[in-house]
């Protein structure tokens, strides 16, 4: 079982069909370039899940900035990065904006929970990300390639 999983979801009125390959690629790089190199959570009994949720603009319960939270459920440590659509520049290509938003959320996640990951470590991680490859993935993706559906996040049953 993987010790780290990354998920992406949107509110039902703001839906961007991003390819599952985007999230799989970033998740894989987090595991190899940060977690394994820094020996973080590799021996943990828990699986850490970071769920990035983007909400509609002006949704009353969602913050304008990115907010990071956590809770434990069984063998899962669920972390969320919640933000409003205001964090996305809609004058830019949406696939690039979502990728950049996920990377910003990851940075905040590591800053908050893993002090062992220094800013220079995160910068080194970013240099390992092939943004040209991620930006070249099909967008909008087709339904079988999507990593989310509306506001449903695909997570292990134990998290619900």
Beta strands, then each sheet from edge to edge (+ up, - down):
strand 1: 4-10
strand 2: 47-55
strand 3: 67-73
strand 4: 76-84
sheet 1: 1+ 2+ 4+ 3-
end
